[in-house]
């Protein structure tokens, strides 16, 4: 970032791209972690919905 500012004039107020590899890695990690949490939670949610919507005791026990 220091090099990006050093190469500009004092009057240049255009945005500076400061995206780094660390930010990209953090974004990838967040995306992967969210997926890892959503998948089992979606399965659990379906099981709870099935159990809540049935009157069959055997199905409720399995769900």
Steps between C-alpha positions, in 0.01 A plus 500: 500500500790733573625457142153574362486831687859593420434467127208748514483875510356673806197608295418146383193396702405192298443179700798278566460125464633356825365147460762252607550127494416486871161659436431250222597209727276634777209528260555145374519369857179680598318359198618145572418526871150629428442206265626252759252637756203530264511143369450313831259765626285457190480124565411558864234752402337248265495235772340742746238600243416137429470423871283808557265420211434131564280317743677165447698427817753279318587776253524758780741276691728455195492867407 
